[in-house]
């Protein structure tokens, strides 16, 4: 479950972690996204937080968070596209389309899991 603490809203889907190189490398490739995948990055940067939609089956919602879990950027990533966040991120949440809307997520909101 993900919680937008700023607005008191929840996304009640399953949450998994990509906390090592292999899990971060594979992400949601070759899958239909049914859960949220939280990437724990080694450090807070823009370049290391860049993502791609190669081998993705459909568009996904992406939330970029700083080390305090405050949203620094939001995106809808389409298959075969690249995206670099506008500000450095420590965490990336990839999930099914509609996750951002359910959380009414905006830049500067705080997300907990």
PESULMO-V856785 format. One line per field, one symbol per residue. phi: phi as a letter, one per 20 degrees, with the letter a starting at -180 (. if undefined). psi: psi as a letter, one per 30 degrees, with the letter a starting at -180 (. if undefined). A space follows every 10 residues. Layout:
phi: ???
psi: ???
This chain:
phi: .dceffdmdc deffccdddb gfffffldgm cefcbedeed efbebeffef ccdfmeebfc eccdcefeme fdacbdeegm ddbdffcgcd ccddbfgoff ffelfcgnfd dcc
psi: kkkjeefhlk jglkklkigl eeeeeebgkg ljjflkjjkj leljleefgk llgkgkflkl kkkkkafggk kflkljklkg llkklflkkf kkjkllkfee eefhklkflk kl.
